[in-house]
Amino acid sequence: MKGFMHVVEVVLVVLLVFFVFAQFSSIPRISTDWSDVKLKLLGNDILSSLDLQGINWFNESEVKERLNQTIPKNIIYNLMLDNVIKPKIVVGCYCDDAKFNQLVSILSPGWFVINDENVSFELVKVGNTSEIFNLDFDVSVFFDYQNLKAQETPLRNFLGHDKGIVEICDLDSWDPAQDSIQEDYFGLRTSTLTPDANIISFHDTSKDVDNEVYNARKYFYHIPLFHDSFDNLDQWNTETGNPVIVEFGDGKSVNLQAGAENTWIYSNYNDFSDGEINLDVYIEGGVFYLEFRLDPATDEAYVAAFSTDPSLGYDAFYSQSSGPVLTYIGSNQSHTTSKNGWHRMKVVVEGGNFELYNDGELVAAASGLTGTGAIGLRHEGGDVYADNVRTTFAGDHQFQNFLSSNENITQLDDNNRKILLWQATSGVAAAIINYDIQEGKGRTVWLSGGGDMNSEEQKVLIKSLMAWTAGNSYDVLKSEIKRPVTVHIYKTFSRDMLQEVRISLGLSYLY
């Protein structure tokens, strides 16, 4: 009996020792777990604090300076933004001088602004295919069909580094038996379909926000055809009065000065027909007029008005004849604009239908004739300030047919969710995307090479394709960290385009 009790005592002691060691083993290790917890707390505090202070997360020097002031010297870090358009897109073009100059013209003026952030293009001409997949490029571009079978390894490596490839060409000479690249990486095949002469539109599936092709479509509708934040008046001609650039509000604005009634300027961009016009307006008194489809030779135009004085009219639409003489058209909500404050004006023009928005509220609607013309700014009364003028295409834009007569390319697996543009009447694709090609990374686009690539719609389309294929992750501050502790915050940008941006800070100790 005593022997049995002794055995029981030994078992109990062993179990007790086991539970004691188990408890101690569950305590965070000082060198790892506690350190990670401290880094997470530090990272969350830093991101939240800097965001509340209004830091520009896209500004590398500003972010670096503020983080260096905040993060202890024994900690290394990196910072990445996800779900953004890269602020600088480096494009390598395999092309001759003529095609390169055409690409420069297409991407002119070489930058655009979305949500107050500049996006710029840097272009590099490459003379042979062995250099086109340089990892310094975000996007590689081809204007003519190339059999890239011999370059498959660097091509695959390029896509594996989350890069993009755009080819703008007809594939008449493509032989699938000799070149599998178009199938394997671009997701293309030939079909028996033949195009007709009808318009081209975005595929119906591009409206699905869960579809990757939606992002390329979204970029198209938000990249401006024309934009001016008034660093100068180079893009405008003064018709009467003396508009000047002043420091006002958050930066520079144009002041349409009081004392010179009907002061107005109009843009050198004179091809506006359909789309959206957005601008910020500050009215000290009187009425501000935005003219569109303006013929400078006759002063004939349509006019959207923001009025601070009901005796001068409401926020409304007018037709303008020479003089200029205004005739009220359409309907309005008897809405006036409050003085001495910034207001966002948006005019939507789709064919003969017009809508006027004041700070997001629909205040007037009208109908008129179609046409093209310039955009003008004019006022009556006190000083008026205008800023951030931008024009974009309206929703459901339809493209002039640019398919060649023998175009017969379609998506490899008949996957409509990868067709960006098509001719609905014939079923022929005009632009096809592919993504997650190499271990979940890399994007490609094929765009039919027919038609005139100098049209405004083609230029904006190609800009949007470049922005999409470049990827949506931006390394603001790079640092090679083997096992970083990463913390995130999410920020919504929505001034011009809705972006739910993830801001990621990676932290690790030097030792």
C-alpha positions in Angstrom: 0.0 0.0 0.0 2.8 2.4 0.9 4.5 1.7 -2.5 1.3 2.5 -4.3 0.9 5.8 -2.4 4.5 6.6 -3.2 3.8 6.1 -6.9 0.7 8.4 -6.6 2.8 11.1 -5.0 5.4 10.9 -7.8 2.7 11.2 -10.4 1.1 14.2 -8.6 4.5 15.9 -8.4 5.2 15.3 -12.1 1.7 16.7 -13.0 2.3 19.7 -10.8 5.7 20.4 -12.4 4.1 20.0 -15.8 1.3 22.6 -15.1 3.8 25.0 -13.6 6.0 24.8 -16.7 3.0 25.1 -19.0 2.0 28.3 -17.3 5.4 29.8 -17.6 5.7 28.8 -21.2 2.4 30.7 -22.0 3.9 33.9 -20.7 5.1 36.1 -23.7 8.7 35.8 -24.4 10.5 39.1 -23.6 12.6 39.1 -26.7 9.7 38.4 -29.1 6.1 38.6 -28.0 6.3 41.5 -25.6 8.5 43.4 -28.1 5.9 42.8 -30.8 3.1 44.0 -28.6 5.1 47.2 -27.8 5.7 47.8 -31.5 2.0 47.3 -32.3 1.0 49.8 -29.7 3.7 52.3 -30.9 2.7 51.8 -34.5 -1.0 52.3 -33.9 -0.4 55.5 -31.8 1.9 56.9 -34.5 -0.5 56.3 -37.5 -3.5 57.6 -35.7 -1.7 60.7 -34.3 -0.1 61.6 -37.7 -3.4 61.2 -39.5 -5.2 63.4 -37.0 -2.5 66.0 -37.7 -3.3 66.0 -41.4 -0.1 64.5 -42.7 0.1 64.0 -46.5 0.7 60.2 -46.7 1.8 60.5 -50.3 4.6 63.0 -49.5 7.7 60.9 -49.0 9.9 63.6 -47.4 7.1 64.8 -45.1 6.3 61.3 -43.9 10.0 60.4 -43.4 10.7 63.6 -41.4 7.7 63.0 -39.1 8.4 59.4 -38.5 12.1 60.1 -37.8 10.9 62.6 -35.1 8.6 60.0 -33.6 10.1 56.6 -33.9 13.1 55.6 -31.6 16.5 55.3 -33.3 16.7 51.6 -32.6 13.6 50.8 -34.7 13.6 50.5 -38.5 10.4 50.9 -40.4 8.6 51.1 -43.8 5.3 52.5 -45.0 3.0 51.4 -47.8 -0.3 52.6 -49.2 -2.7 50.2 -50.8 -5.7 50.8 -53.1 -4.2 54.0 -54.5 -3.0 55.1 -57.9 0.8 55.3 -57.9 1.9 58.9 -57.8 4.7 58.3 -60.3 4.3 55.7 -63.0 7.5 54.8 -65.0 6.6 53.6 -68.4 9.0 51.7 -70.7 8.0 51.8 -74.4 9.4 49.3 -77.0 8.9 51.6 -80.0 10.5 53.8 -82.6 10.7 57.6 -82.3 7.4 58.1 -84.0 5.5 55.8 -81.7 7.3 57.2 -78.7 6.3 60.7 -79.6 2.8 59.5 -80.1 2.8 58.1 -76.5 4.2 61.4 -75.2 1.2 63.1 -76.9 -1.3 60.6 -75.5 -0.1 61.0 -72.0 0.2 64.8 -72.3 0.6 66.9 -70.2 2.3 64.0 -68.4 0.3 64.3 -65.1 -3.2 64.5 -63.7 -4.7 65.1 -60.3 -7.1 62.9 -58.4 -8.2 63.5 -54.8 -5.7 66.4 -54.6 -2.7 64.1 -55.4 -0.6 64.4 -58.5 -0.1 61.4 -60.7 2.8 61.7 -63.2 4.2 59.6 -66.0 7.9 59.2 -66.7 8.5 57.7 -70.2 11.6 55.8 -71.4 12.1 54.5 -75.0 13.6 51.1 -75.3 15.2 49.8 -78.5 15.1 46.0 -77.9 12.9 43.4 -76.2 15.8 42.3 -73.9 15.5 45.7 -72.0 11.8 46.2 -71.9 11.2 44.2 -68.8 13.6 46.2 -66.7 12.3 46.3 -63.1 12.8 50.0 -63.0 9.6 50.2 -65.1 6.1 50.0 -63.6 4.6 49.4 -67.0 6.0 48.1 -70.3 4.2 49.1 -73.5 4.1 47.7 -77.0 2.5 49.4 -80.0 3.0 46.6 -82.4 2.6 42.8 -82.0 5.8 41.1 -80.8 6.4 37.4 -80.4 7.7 37.5 -76.8 8.3 33.7 -76.5 12.0 34.2 -76.3 11.6 36.7 -73.5 9.2 34.6 -71.4 11.6 34.3 -68.4 12.2 38.0 -67.9 8.5 38.7 -68.7 7.4 36.2 -66.0 9.9 37.7 -63.6 8.6 41.2 -64.4 5.0 40.3 -63.7 6.1 38.4 -60.5 7.4 41.8 -59.2 3.8 43.1 -59.5 4.4 45.0 -62.8 2.1 45.6 -65.8 2.3 45.2 -69.5 0.1 47.0 -72.1 0.0 46.1 -75.8 -1.9 48.4 -78.1 -2.1 46.6 -81.4 -4.0 44.3 -83.8 -2.9 40.7 -83.6 -3.4 39.9 -87.3 0.0 38.2 -87.5 -0.3 36.2 -84.2 0.1 32.5 -84.7 -1.0 30.7 -81.5 1.0 27.6 -82.5 4.3 29.7 -82.5 3.5 32.1 -79.7 1.7 31.0 -76.5 2.4 34.3 -74.6 -0.9 35.9 -75.7 -2.8 33.0 -74.3 -0.8 32.3 -71.1 -0.2 35.9 -70.0 -2.8 38.1 -71.8 -5.6 35.6 -71.7 -6.5 35.9 -75.4 -7.6 33.7 -78.2 -9.0 34.2 -81.7 -12.6 33.7 -82.5 -15.0 33.6 -85.5 -16.7 36.9 -84.6 -16.4 39.8 -86.9 -17.0 43.5 -85.9 -19.5 45.9 -87.4 -19.5 49.7 -87.5 -21.3 50.4 -84.2 -20.1 52.1 -81.1 -17.9 50.5 -78.4 -18.8 50.5 -74.7 -17.6 49.2 -71.4 -18.7 45.7 -70.8 -21.7 45.3 -68.5 -19.6 43.3 -66.0 -17.4 46.3 -65.5 -20.1 47.9 -63.4 -19.7 45.2 -60.7 -17.6 46.7 -57.9 -16.3 43.2 -57.0 -14.9 42.8 -60.5 -11.2 43.8 -60.9 -12.1 45.3 -64.3 -14.2 47.8 -62.4 -11.1 49.7 -61.3 -9.9 50.3 -64.8 -13.4 51.6 -65.7 -13.5 53.8 -62.5 -10.1 55.4 -63.4 -11.4 56.3 -66.9 -14.3 58.2 -65.5 -12.2 60.1 -62.9 -9.0 61.0 -64.8 -9.6 64.5 -66.1 -9.6 65.6 -69.7 -8.7 69.1 -68.5 -7.6 70.2 -65.0 -6.4 73.5 -63.5 -5.6 74.4 -59.9 -4.5 77.9 -61.0 -0.8 78.0 -60.4 -1.0 80.4 -63.4 -3.4 81.4 -66.2 -1.4 79.8 -69.0 -4.4 77.6 -70.0 -6.8 80.5 -70.2 -7.4 83.5 -72.4 -8.7 86.7 -70.9 -11.7 88.1 -72.8 -12.5 91.1 -70.6 -11.6 92.3 -67.1 -8.5 91.4 -65.2 -8.5 88.0 -63.6 -5.5 87.4 -61.3 -4.0 84.5 -59.4 -4.1 85.1 -55.6 -3.2 83.1 -52.5 -6.7 82.3 -51.1 -8.0 79.4 -49.1 -5.7 76.4 -49.1 -3.6 77.7 -52.0 -3.8 79.6 -55.2 -7.1 80.5 -56.8 -8.2 82.8 -59.7 -9.9 86.0 -58.6 -12.6 87.3 -61.0 -12.4 90.8 -59.6 -15.3 93.1 -58.6 -15.7 96.4 -60.5 -15.4 94.8 -63.9 -18.8 93.2 -64.6 -18.9 90.2 -66.9 -15.2 89.5 -66.4 -14.6 86.1 -67.8 -11.9 83.8 -69.2 -12.2 80.8 -71.3 -10.1 77.7 -71.7 -7.9 76.8 -74.6 -9.5 73.4 -74.2 -12.4 73.9 -76.6 -13.8 70.4 -77.3 -16.1 69.9 -74.3 -19.4 68.3 -75.3 -20.4 65.7 -72.8 -19.2 64.9 -69.3 -18.8 66.5 -65.9 -17.4 69.9 -64.9 -16.3 70.3 -61.3 -14.9 73.4 -59.6 -14.7 75.2 -56.3 -16.3 78.6 -56.1 -16.2 81.3 -53.4 -18.6 84.2 -54.0 -18.5 87.5 -52.0 -21.6 88.7 -53.8 -23.6 88.6 -57.0 -23.7 85.7 -59.4 -21.1 83.3 -60.8 -21.6 81.8 -64.2 -19.9 78.7 -65.7 -20.2 78.6 -69.5 -20.0 75.4 -71.4 -20.2 74.4 -75.1 -19.1 78.0 -75.6 -18.4 79.5 -79.0 -16.0 82.3 -78.3 -16.6 83.9 -81.7 -20.3 84.4 -81.0 -20.6 84.2 -77.2 -23.2 81.5 -77.7 -23.2 78.9 -74.9 -25.1 77.2 -72.1 -24.6 78.6 -68.6 -24.8 77.2 -65.1 -25.2 79.9 -62.4 -24.6 80.1 -58.7 -26.5 83.1 -57.3 -26.2 84.7 -53.9 -29.0 87.1 -54.6 -32.6 85.9 -55.5 -33.3 89.2 -57.2 -30.6 88.2 -59.8 -31.9 84.6 -60.1 -31.3 81.3 -58.4 -28.9 78.5 -58.9 -30.1 77.6 -62.4 -29.3 77.0 -66.1 -29.5 79.5 -69.0 -28.9 79.6 -72.7 -26.6 82.5 -73.8 -26.7 84.4 -77.0 -24.3 87.1 -78.2 -24.1 90.1 -75.9 -24.1 88.0 -73.7 -27.9 87.7 -73.2 -29.2 85.0 -70.9 -32.5 83.1 -71.3 -33.6 81.0 -68.4 -34.1 77.3 -69.3 -35.1 74.2 -67.4 -36.2 74.0 -63.7 -34.7 74.8 -60.4 -35.3 74.4 -56.6 -35.2 78.1 -55.8 -31.8 77.5 -54.3 -29.3 80.2 -53.7 -25.6 80.0 -52.7 -24.4 81.4 -49.4 -21.8 84.1 -49.5 -18.2 84.0 -48.3 -17.7 80.3 -48.3 -16.3 77.7 -50.7 -18.9 75.6 -52.6 -18.4 72.7 -54.9 -20.1 73.2 -58.3 -20.8 70.2 -60.5 -22.4 70.3 -63.9 -23.3 67.0 -65.6 -23.8 67.2 -69.3 -25.1 64.1 -71.2 -26.3 64.9 -74.7 -29.2 67.4 -74.3 -29.6 66.8 -70.5 -28.0 69.0 -67.9 -27.8 68.7 -64.1 -26.4 71.3 -61.6 -25.2 70.3 -58.2 -24.3 72.6 -55.3 -22.2 70.8 -52.6 -23.7 67.5 -53.8 -27.3 68.6 -53.8 -29.2 68.6 -57.2 -30.5 72.2 -57.5 -31.4 72.6 -61.2 -31.9 70.6 -64.4 -32.4 71.5 -68.1 -32.3 70.3 -71.6 -30.6 71.8 -74.6 -29.0 71.0 -78.0 -25.8 69.0 -78.3 -22.6 70.5 -79.5 -19.0 71.2 -78.6 -17.2 74.3 -77.3 -15.0 75.9 -74.7 -15.5 76.4 -70.9 -15.8 79.9 -69.6 -15.9 81.6 -66.1 -17.8 84.8 -65.7 -19.5 86.8 -62.9 -21.5 89.8 -61.9 -21.2 91.6 -58.5 -18.5 91.2 -55.8 -15.3 89.3 -56.0 -15.5 85.6 -57.0 -12.7 83.1 -56.5 -12.5 79.8 -58.5 -10.2 76.8 -58.1 -9.7 73.2 -59.0 -11.5 73.2 -62.4 -11.7 69.7 -63.9 -13.6 68.0 -66.6 -14.2 64.3 -66.9 -16.3 62.0 -69.0 -19.9 61.3 -67.8 -21.1 57.8 -67.0 -21.9 55.3 -69.7 -19.6 57.0 -72.2 -19.6 55.3 -75.6 -16.5 55.2 -77.8 -16.4 55.7 -81.5 -15.7 52.4 -83.2 -11.9 51.8 -83.4 -11.9 48.1 -84.3 -10.2 47.1 -87.5 -12.4 45.3 -90.0 -10.8 41.9 -89.3 -10.5 42.1 -85.5 -11.5 38.7 -83.9 -9.8 38.6 -80.5 -11.8 37.5 -77.5 -11.1 36.3 -73.9 -9.4 32.9 -73.7 -12.0 31.3 -71.4 -15.0 33.4 -72.6 -14.7 35.1 -69.2 -16.7 38.3 -69.6 -15.4 39.6 -66.2 -12.0 40.2 -67.9 -13.4 42.1 -71.0 -13.1 45.8 -70.4 -14.5 47.1 -73.7 -16.5 45.4 -76.4 -18.8 46.0 -79.3 -22.1 44.7 -77.9 -23.8 44.3 -81.3 -21.1 42.0 -82.6 -19.7 40.6 -79.4 -16.1 41.5 -80.5 -13.8 42.6 -77.6 -11.9 45.8 -77.9 -9.9 45.6 -74.6 -9.2 42.6 -72.4 -7.4 42.6 -69.0 -5.6 39.8 -67.1 -4.4 39.9 -63.5 -2.8 37.7 -60.7 -0.8 36.1 -63.5 2.4 35.2 -61.7 1.8 33.9 -58.2 -1.0 36.3 -57.5 0.9 39.3 -59.0 1.1 41.2 -62.3 -1.4 42.6 -64.8 -1.7 42.8 -68.5 -3.9 44.7 -71.0 -4.6 44.1 -74.7 -6.2 47.1 -76.5 -7.2 46.9 -80.1 -4.8 49.1 -82.2 -7.4 50.3 -84.7 -8.7 53.9 -84.8 -7.3 57.3 -84.0 -5.4 57.3 -80.7 -5.3 61.1 -80.7 -8.9 61.5 -79.7 -9.6 62.7 -76.1 -11.5 59.5 -75.2 -8.6 57.3 -76.4 -6.0 59.4 -74.5 -8.0 59.1 -71.2 -8.6 55.4 -71.8 -4.8 54.7 -72.2 -4.0 56.8 -69.1 -6.5 54.8 -67.1 -5.0 51.5 -68.5 -1.5 52.7 -67.5 -2.7 53.6 -64.0 -4.4 50.2 -63.5 -1.6 48.0 -64.9 1.0 49.9 -62.7 -0.7 48.4 -59.6 -2.4 49.9 -56.6 0.3 49.6 -54.0 2.7 52.4 -53.3 5.9 52.0 -51.2 6.2 55.5 -49.7 9.2 54.5 -47.6 11.1 51.3 -48.5 13.1 49.2 -46.0 14.1 45.6 -46.1 12.6 44.1 -42.9 12.7 40.3 -42.5 9.9 39.9 -40.0 8.2 43.3 -39.4 5.3 44.0 -37.1 2.7 45.6 -39.3 -0.1 47.8 -38.2 -2.8 49.4 -40.4 -5.3 52.2 -40.5 -7.9 52.9 -43.2 -8.6 56.3 -44.7 -11.3 57.4 -47.1 -10.5 59.8 -50.0 -13.5 61.0 -51.9 -13.0 64.5 -53.3 -12.9 63.3 -56.9 -13.0 59.5 -56.6 -13.8 57.1 -53.8 -10.7 55.4 -52.5 -10.6 53.3 -49.3 -6.9 53.4 -48.7 -5.0 51.1 -46.3 -2.0 52.7 -44.7 0.5 50.1 -43.4 3.4 50.8 -41.1 6.0 48.0 -40.7 8.3 48.1 -37.6 11.2 46.0 -36.3 14.1 46.5 -33.9 17.6 46.9 -35.3 18.9 44.3 -32.8 
